[in-house]
Amino acid sequence: MRLIDADKFKECFNTDTAIGKTMRLMIGEQPTAYDVDKVVEKLEDFRKDAEDNRAFLLKCAYENAIEIVKSGGIE
């Protein structure tokens, strides 16, 4: 899978033609493949939950971070 900047891609169709409007609409309706804000939110939640138990944090931090990044914040 390749991630693109949908807003920048929409600019390629920045015309008032029917095709331009249709393409912008279709691009806007596509699901988000990777949401950076959600990834950061999940990592911050994990950090807060693990602060009380340093051994758990050390043991699982990399595994959990990798899974969160792989999911792109999408459940």
PyMOL commands that set and color helices and strands:
alter all, ss='L'
color gray80, all
select helices_A, chain A and resi 6-11+18-28+36-50+54-71
alter helices_A, ss='H'
color red, helices_A
deselect
rebuild
show_as cartoon
